[in-house]
């Protein structure tokens, strides 16, 4: 996943209150819409979480 794709995901996630809690389904739907069709949603979420972790280390 490119840096630009990760930034798009981050921008969308920032708009969702509690993206990993009660609004997880909305979060997953947004991720599915933003990634290319060749990658799984879980893979994209894993890459996003890893990227976000490294940013705030």
PyMOL Python script that loads the backbone (N, CA, C, O; Angstrom):
from pymol import cmd

cmd.read_pdbstr("""\
ATOM      1  N   UNK A   1       0.852  -1.162   0.000  1.00  0.00           N
ATOM      2  CA  UNK A   1       0.000   0.000   0.000  1.00  0.00           C
ATOM      3  C   UNK A   1       0.905   1.234   0.000  1.00  0.00           C
ATOM      4  O   UNK A   1       1.915   1.279   0.703  1.00  0.00           O
ATOM      5  N   UNK A   2       0.530   2.218  -0.789  1.00  0.00           N
ATOM      6  CA  UNK A   2       1.348   3.417  -0.884  1.00  0.00           C
ATOM      7  C   UNK A   2       1.081   4.366   0.281  1.00  0.00           C
ATOM      8  O   UNK A   2       0.083   4.242   0.991  1.00  0.00           O
ATOM      9  N   UNK A   3       1.983   5.297   0.454  1.00  0.00           N
ATOM     10  CA  UNK A   3       1.835   6.293   1.506  1.00  0.00           C
ATOM     11  C   UNK A   3       0.572   7.122   1.284  1.00  0.00           C
ATOM     12  O   UNK A   3      -0.119   7.470   2.241  1.00  0.00           O
ATOM     13  N   UNK A   4       0.275   7.434   0.042  1.00  0.00           N
ATOM     14  CA  UNK A   4      -0.927   8.209  -0.270  1.00  0.00           C
ATOM     15  C   UNK A   4      -2.198   7.444   0.109  1.00  0.00           C
ATOM     16  O   UNK A   4      -3.144   8.040   0.624  1.00  0.00           O
ATOM     17  N   UNK A   5      -2.229   6.142  -0.138  1.00  0.00           N
ATOM     18  CA  UNK A   5      -3.379   5.322   0.248  1.00  0.00           C
ATOM     19  C   UNK A   5      -3.535   5.289   1.766  1.00  0.00           C
ATOM     20  O   UNK A   5      -4.649   5.387   2.280  1.00  0.00           O
ATOM     21  N   UNK A   6      -2.420   5.152   2.483  1.00  0.00           N
ATOM     22  CA  UNK A   6      -2.475   5.159   3.941  1.00  0.00           C
ATOM     23  C   UNK A   6      -2.997   6.489   4.471  1.00  0.00           C
ATOM     24  O   UNK A   6      -3.762   6.525   5.435  1.00  0.00           O
ATOM     25  N   UNK A   7      -2.581   7.572   3.842  1.00  0.00           N
ATOM     26  CA  UNK A   7      -3.061   8.889   4.263  1.00  0.00           C
ATOM     27  C   UNK A   7      -4.551   9.058   3.999  1.00  0.00           C
ATOM     28  O   UNK A   7      -5.256   9.666   4.804  1.00  0.00           O
ATOM     29  N   UNK A   8      -5.044   8.521   2.870  1.00  0.00           N
ATOM     30  CA  UNK A   8      -6.483   8.572   2.586  1.00  0.00           C
ATOM     31  C   UNK A   8      -7.260   7.814   3.657  1.00  0.00           C
ATOM     32  O   UNK A   8      -8.286   8.284   4.148  1.00  0.00           O
ATOM     33  N   UNK A   9      -6.758   6.645   4.005  1.00  0.00           N
ATOM     34  CA  UNK A   9      -7.412   5.849   5.038  1.00  0.00           C
ATOM     35  C   UNK A   9      -7.399   6.597   6.356  1.00  0.00           C
ATOM     36  O   UNK A   9      -8.414   6.647   7.052  1.00  0.00           O
ATOM     37  N   UNK A  10      -6.259   7.180   6.708  1.00  0.00           N
ATOM     38  CA  UNK A  10      -6.148   7.914   7.965  1.00  0.00           C
ATOM     39  C   UNK A  10      -7.121   9.086   7.999  1.00  0.00           C
ATOM     40  O   UNK A  10      -7.756   9.340   9.022  1.00  0.00           O
ATOM     41  N   UNK A  11      -7.237   9.791   6.900  1.00  0.00           N
ATOM     42  CA  UNK A  11      -8.156  10.923   6.831  1.00  0.00           C
ATOM     43  C   UNK A  11      -9.594  10.451   7.055  1.00  0.00           C
ATOM     44  O   UNK A  11     -10.351  11.091   7.786  1.00  0.00           O
ATOM     45  N   UNK A  12      -9.967   9.348   6.436  1.00  0.00           N
ATOM     46  CA  UNK A  12     -11.322   8.811   6.599  1.00  0.00           C
ATOM     47  C   UNK A  12     -11.552   8.311   8.023  1.00  0.00           C
ATOM     48  O   UNK A  12     -12.629   8.514   8.582  1.00  0.00           O
ATOM     49  N   UNK A  13     -10.556   7.664   8.610  1.00  0.00           N
ATOM     50  CA  UNK A  13     -10.693   7.119   9.964  1.00  0.00           C
ATOM     51  C   UNK A  13     -10.848   8.244  10.984  1.00  0.00           C
ATOM     52  O   UNK A  13     -11.587   8.098  11.957  1.00  0.00           O
ATOM     53  N   UNK A  14     -10.168   9.350  10.773  1.00  0.00           N
ATOM     54  CA  UNK A  14     -10.256  10.471  11.713  1.00  0.00           C
ATOM     55  C   UNK A  14     -11.677  11.015  11.820  1.00  0.00           C
ATOM     56  O   UNK A  14     -12.030  11.623  12.831  1.00  0.00           O
ATOM     57  N   UNK A  15     -12.494  10.804  10.792  1.00  0.00           N
ATOM     58  CA  UNK A  15     -13.870  11.299  10.791  1.00  0.00           C
ATOM     59  C   UNK A  15     -14.841  10.366  11.517  1.00  0.00           C
ATOM     60  O   UNK A  15     -15.977  10.755  11.789  1.00  0.00           O
ATOM     61  N   UNK A  16     -14.408   9.138  11.834  1.00  0.00           N
ATOM     62  CA  UNK A  16     -15.287   8.146  12.452  1.00  0.00           C
ATOM     63  C   UNK A  16     -15.053   8.126  13.961  1.00  0.00           C
ATOM     64  O   UNK A  16     -13.940   7.845  14.406  1.00  0.00           O
ATOM     65  N   UNK A  17     -16.088   8.420  14.754  1.00  0.00           N
ATOM     66  CA  UNK A  17     -15.908   8.277  16.200  1.00  0.00           C
ATOM     67  C   UNK A  17     -15.872   6.786  16.571  1.00  0.00           C
ATOM     68  O   UNK A  17     -16.716   6.011  16.121  1.00  0.00           O
ATOM     69  N   UNK A  18     -14.914   6.402  17.372  1.00  0.00           N
ATOM     70  CA  UNK A  18     -14.732   5.018  17.826  1.00  0.00           C
ATOM     71  C   UNK A  18     -14.617   4.023  16.661  1.00  0.00           C
ATOM     72  O   UNK A  18     -15.421   3.094  16.578  1.00  0.00           O
ATOM     73  N   UNK A  19     -13.640   4.194  15.760  1.00  0.00           N
ATOM     74  CA  UNK A  19     -13.546   3.327  14.577  1.00  0.00           C
ATOM     75  C   UNK A  19     -13.248   1.869  14.902  1.00  0.00           C
ATOM     76  O   UNK A  19     -13.595   0.987  14.117  1.00  0.00           O
ATOM     77  N   UNK A  20     -12.618   1.597  16.030  1.00  0.00           N
ATOM     78  CA  UNK A  20     -12.316   0.207  16.383  1.00  0.00           C
ATOM     79  C   UNK A  20     -13.278  -0.333  17.431  1.00  0.00           C
ATOM     80  O   UNK A  20     -13.086  -1.436  17.943  1.00  0.00           O
ATOM     81  N   UNK A  21     -14.303   0.432  17.747  1.00  0.00           N
ATOM     82  CA  UNK A  21     -15.299   0.005  18.717  1.00  0.00           C
ATOM     83  C   UNK A  21     -16.660  -0.156  18.059  1.00  0.00           C
ATOM     84  O   UNK A  21     -16.843  -0.998  17.180  1.00  0.00           O
ATOM     85  N   UNK A  22     -17.596   0.647  18.489  1.00  0.00           N
ATOM     86  CA  UNK A  22     -18.967   0.471  18.005  1.00  0.00           C
ATOM     87  C   UNK A  22     -19.141   0.831  16.530  1.00  0.00           C
ATOM     88  O   UNK A  22     -20.122   0.406  15.919  1.00  0.00           O
ATOM     89  N   UNK A  23     -18.238   1.586  15.946  1.00  0.00           N
ATOM     90  CA  UNK A  23     -18.335   1.954  14.531  1.00  0.00           C
ATOM     91  C   UNK A  23     -17.366   1.168  13.656  1.00  0.00           C
ATOM     92  O   UNK A  23     -16.979   1.630  12.583  1.00  0.00           O
ATOM     93  N   UNK A  24     -16.977  -0.006  14.107  1.00  0.00           N
ATOM     94  CA  UNK A  24     -16.024  -0.811  13.336  1.00  0.00           C
ATOM     95  C   UNK A  24     -16.556  -1.180  11.958  1.00  0.00           C
ATOM     96  O   UNK A  24     -15.789  -1.206  10.996  1.00  0.00           O
ATOM     97  N   UNK A  25     -17.847  -1.466  11.840  1.00  0.00           N
ATOM     98  CA  UNK A  25     -18.398  -1.834  10.533  1.00  0.00           C
ATOM     99  C   UNK A  25     -18.287  -0.676   9.542  1.00  0.00           C
ATOM    100  O   UNK A  25     -18.009  -0.898   8.364  1.00  0.00           O
ATOM    101  N   UNK A  26     -18.497   0.539  10.000  1.00  0.00           N
ATOM    102  CA  UNK A  26     -18.325   1.706   9.136  1.00  0.00           C
ATOM    103  C   UNK A  26     -16.860   1.848   8.740  1.00  0.00           C
ATOM    104  O   UNK A  26     -16.547   2.147   7.588  1.00  0.00           O
ATOM    105  N   UNK A  27     -15.974   1.634   9.695  1.00  0.00           N
ATOM    106  CA  UNK A  27     -14.535   1.687   9.432  1.00  0.00           C
ATOM    107  C   UNK A  27     -14.142   0.650   8.375  1.00  0.00           C
ATOM    108  O   UNK A  27     -13.406   0.961   7.439  1.00  0.00           O
ATOM    109  N   UNK A  28     -14.633  -0.575   8.528  1.00  0.00           N
ATOM    110  CA  UNK A  28     -14.298  -1.645   7.601  1.00  0.00           C
ATOM    111  C   UNK A  28     -14.830  -1.341   6.198  1.00  0.00           C
ATOM    112  O   UNK A  28     -14.156  -1.619   5.206  1.00  0.00           O
ATOM    113  N   UNK A  29     -16.022  -0.778   6.113  1.00  0.00           N
ATOM    114  CA  UNK A  29     -16.611  -0.424   4.823  1.00  0.00           C
ATOM    115  C   UNK A  29     -15.790   0.651   4.127  1.00  0.00           C
ATOM    116  O   UNK A  29     -15.570   0.579   2.918  1.00  0.00           O
ATOM    117  N   UNK A  30     -15.340   1.642   4.875  1.00  0.00           N
ATOM    118  CA  UNK A  30     -14.513   2.699   4.294  1.00  0.00           C
ATOM    119  C   UNK A  30     -13.195   2.128   3.802  1.00  0.00           C
ATOM    120  O   UNK A  30     -12.745   2.458   2.704  1.00  0.00           O
ATOM    121  N   UNK A  31     -12.576   1.278   4.600  1.00  0.00           N
ATOM    122  CA  UNK A  31     -11.316   0.653   4.192  1.00  0.00           C
ATOM    123  C   UNK A  31     -11.525  -0.127   2.898  1.00  0.00           C
ATOM    124  O   UNK A  31     -10.731  -0.014   1.964  1.00  0.00           O
ATOM    125  N   UNK A  32     -12.585  -0.911   2.846  1.00  0.00           N
ATOM    126  CA  UNK A  32     -12.878  -1.719   1.663  1.00  0.00           C
ATOM    127  C   UNK A  32     -13.017  -0.828   0.428  1.00  0.00           C
ATOM    128  O   UNK A  32     -12.580  -1.210  -0.657  1.00  0.00           O
ATOM    129  N   UNK A  33     -13.612   0.339   0.577  1.00  0.00           N
ATOM    130  CA  UNK A  33     -13.793   1.253  -0.545  1.00  0.00           C
ATOM    131  C   UNK A  33     -12.530   1.958  -0.976  1.00  0.00           C
ATOM    132  O   UNK A  33     -12.419   2.388  -2.124  1.00  0.00           O
ATOM    133  N   UNK A  34     -11.566   2.085  -0.064  1.00  0.00           N
ATOM    134  CA  UNK A  34     -10.354   2.838  -0.381  1.00  0.00           C
ATOM    135  C   UNK A  34      -9.197   1.988  -0.888  1.00  0.00           C
ATOM    136  O   UNK A  34      -8.288   2.514  -1.531  1.00  0.00           O
ATOM    137  N   UNK A  35      -9.209   0.698  -0.618  1.00  0.00           N
ATOM    138  CA  UNK A  35      -8.090  -0.134  -1.055  1.00  0.00           C
ATOM    139  C   UNK A  35      -8.349  -0.672  -2.448  1.00  0.00           C
ATOM    140  O   UNK A  35      -9.490  -0.743  -2.903  1.00  0.00           O
ATOM    141  N   UNK A  36      -7.271  -1.048  -3.117  1.00  0.00           N
ATOM    142  CA  UNK A  36      -7.446  -1.658  -4.423  1.00  0.00           C
ATOM    143  C   UNK A  36      -7.981  -3.076  -4.254  1.00  0.00           C
ATOM    144  O   UNK A  36      -7.862  -3.669  -3.182  1.00  0.00           O
ATOM    145  N   UNK A  37      -8.559  -3.602  -5.300  1.00  0.00           N
ATOM    146  CA  UNK A  37      -9.253  -4.888  -5.198  1.00  0.00           C
ATOM    147  C   UNK A  37      -8.316  -6.066  -4.964  1.00  0.00           C
ATOM    148  O   UNK A  37      -8.784  -7.158  -4.641  1.00  0.00           O
ATOM    149  N   UNK A  38      -7.030  -5.881  -5.115  1.00  0.00           N
ATOM    150  CA  UNK A  38      -6.095  -6.987  -4.951  1.00  0.00           C
ATOM    151  C   UNK A  38      -5.677  -7.249  -3.517  1.00  0.00           C
ATOM    152  O   UNK A  38      -4.945  -8.206  -3.262  1.00  0.00           O
ATOM    153  N   UNK A  39      -6.114  -6.438  -2.583  1.00  0.00           N
ATOM    154  CA  UNK A  39      -5.675  -6.582  -1.196  1.00  0.00           C
ATOM    155  C   UNK A  39      -6.864  -6.862  -0.286  1.00  0.00           C
ATOM    156  O   UNK A  39      -7.967  -6.367  -0.517  1.00  0.00           O
ATOM    157  N   UNK A  40      -6.630  -7.652   0.740  1.00  0.00           N
ATOM    158  CA  UNK A  40      -7.701  -7.957   1.683  1.00  0.00           C
ATOM    159  C   UNK A  40      -7.903  -6.793   2.648  1.00  0.00           C
ATOM    160  O   UNK A  40      -6.994  -5.994   2.876  1.00  0.00           O
ATOM    161  N   UNK A  41      -9.097  -6.711   3.206  1.00  0.00           N
ATOM    162  CA  UNK A  41      -9.407  -5.673   4.188  1.00  0.00           C
ATOM    163  C   UNK A  41      -8.531  -5.847   5.423  1.00  0.00           C
ATOM    164  O   UNK A  41      -8.009  -4.870   5.959  1.00  0.00           O
ATOM    165  N   UNK A  42      -8.369  -7.090   5.875  1.00  0.00           N
ATOM    166  CA  UNK A  42      -7.556  -7.320   7.074  1.00  0.00           C
ATOM    167  C   UNK A  42      -6.100  -6.940   6.824  1.00  0.00           C
ATOM    168  O   UNK A  42      -5.437  -6.417   7.720  1.00  0.00           O
ATOM    169  N   UNK A  43      -5.601  -7.194   5.630  1.00  0.00           N
ATOM    170  CA  UNK A  43      -4.227  -6.794   5.296  1.00  0.00           C
ATOM    171  C   UNK A  43      -4.077  -5.284   5.295  1.00  0.00           C
ATOM    172  O   UNK A  43      -3.073  -4.755   5.772  1.00  0.00           O
ATOM    173  N   UNK A  44      -5.073  -4.591   4.760  1.00  0.00           N
ATOM    174  CA  UNK A  44      -5.035  -3.128   4.736  1.00  0.00           C
ATOM    175  C   UNK A  44      -5.095  -2.563   6.147  1.00  0.00           C
ATOM    176  O   UNK A  44      -4.371  -1.621   6.468  1.00  0.00           O
ATOM    177  N   UNK A  45      -5.954  -3.131   6.996  1.00  0.00           N
ATOM    178  CA  UNK A  45      -6.053  -2.662   8.381  1.00  0.00           C
ATOM    179  C   UNK A  45      -4.737  -2.917   9.115  1.00  0.00           C
ATOM    180  O   UNK A  45      -4.290  -2.079   9.897  1.00  0.00           O
ATOM    181  N   UNK A  46      -4.129  -4.050   8.869  1.00  0.00           N
ATOM    182  CA  UNK A  46      -2.845  -4.373   9.494  1.00  0.00           C
ATOM    183  C   UNK A  46      -1.769  -3.366   9.075  1.00  0.00           C
ATOM    184  O   UNK A  46      -1.015  -2.875   9.915  1.00  0.00           O
ATOM    185  N   UNK A  47      -1.702  -3.064   7.786  1.00  0.00           N
ATOM    186  CA  UNK A  47      -0.712  -2.097   7.308  1.00  0.00           C
ATOM    187  C   UNK A  47      -0.982  -0.706   7.875  1.00  0.00           C
ATOM    188  O   UNK A  47      -0.056   0.005   8.263  1.00  0.00           O
ATOM    189  N   UNK A  48      -2.256  -0.327   7.919  1.00  0.00           N
ATOM    190  CA  UNK A  48      -2.608   0.976   8.467  1.00  0.00           C
ATOM    191  C   UNK A  48      -2.207   1.077   9.934  1.00  0.00           C
ATOM    192  O   UNK A  48      -1.613   2.072  10.351  1.00  0.00           O
ATOM    193  N   UNK A  49      -2.529   0.051  10.717  1.00  0.00           N
ATOM    194  CA  UNK A  49      -2.195   0.065  12.141  1.00  0.00           C
ATOM    195  C   UNK A  49      -0.685   0.111  12.346  1.00  0.00           C
ATOM    196  O   UNK A  49      -0.203   0.820  13.230  1.00  0.00           O
ATOM    197  N   UNK A  50       0.056  -0.627  11.549  1.00  0.00           N
ATOM    198  CA  UNK A  50       1.517  -0.621  11.647  1.00  0.00           C
ATOM    199  C   UNK A  50       2.069   0.755  11.294  1.00  0.00           C
ATOM    200  O   UNK A  50       2.947   1.269  11.987  1.00  0.00           O
ATOM    201  N   UNK A  51       1.563   1.352  10.224  1.00  0.00           N
ATOM    202  CA  UNK A  51       2.002   2.682   9.805  1.00  0.00           C
ATOM    203  C   UNK A  51       1.691   3.711  10.888  1.00  0.00           C
ATOM    204  O   UNK A  51       2.532   4.550  11.212  1.00  0.00           O
ATOM    205  N   UNK A  52       0.488   3.646  11.444  1.00  0.00           N
ATOM    206  CA  UNK A  52       0.087   4.598  12.471  1.00  0.00           C
ATOM    207  C   UNK A  52       0.958   4.437  13.734  1.00  0.00           C
ATOM    208  O   UNK A  52       1.350   5.427  14.353  1.00  0.00           O
ATOM    209  N   UNK A  53       1.247   3.207  14.098  1.00  0.00           N
ATOM    210  CA  UNK A  53       2.088   2.931  15.262  1.00  0.00           C
ATOM    211  C   UNK A  53       3.479   3.544  15.069  1.00  0.00           C
ATOM    212  O   UNK A  53       4.010   4.193  15.970  1.00  0.00           O
ATOM    213  N   UNK A  54       4.058   3.332  13.886  1.00  0.00           N
ATOM    214  CA  UNK A  54       5.404   3.866  13.630  1.00  0.00           C
ATOM    215  C   UNK A  54       5.421   5.386  13.616  1.00  0.00           C
ATOM    216  O   UNK A  54       6.439   5.987  13.957  1.00  0.00           O
ATOM    217  N   UNK A  55       4.326   6.020  13.233  1.00  0.00           N
ATOM    218  CA  UNK A  55       4.252   7.496  13.216  1.00  0.00           C
ATOM    219  C   UNK A  55       4.296   8.054  14.627  1.00  0.00           C
ATOM    220  O   UNK A  55       4.858   9.126  14.853  1.00  0.00           O
ATOM    221  N   UNK A  56       3.708   7.338  15.580  1.00  0.00           N
ATOM    222  CA  UNK A  56       3.586   7.869  16.950  1.00  0.00           C
ATOM    223  C   UNK A  56       4.531   7.203  17.924  1.00  0.00           C
ATOM    224  O   UNK A  56       4.309   7.250  19.134  1.00  0.00           O
ATOM    225  N   UNK A  57       5.549   6.603  17.430  1.00  0.00           N
ATOM    226  CA  UNK A  57       6.519   5.909  18.270  1.00  0.00           C
ATOM    227  C   UNK A  57       7.390   6.880  19.011  1.00  0.00           C
ATOM    228  O   UNK A  57       8.267   6.468  19.769  1.00  0.00           O
TER     229      UNK A  57
END
""", "prot")
cmd.dss("prot")
cmd.show_as("cartoon", "prot")
cmd.util.cbc("prot")
cmd.orient("prot")
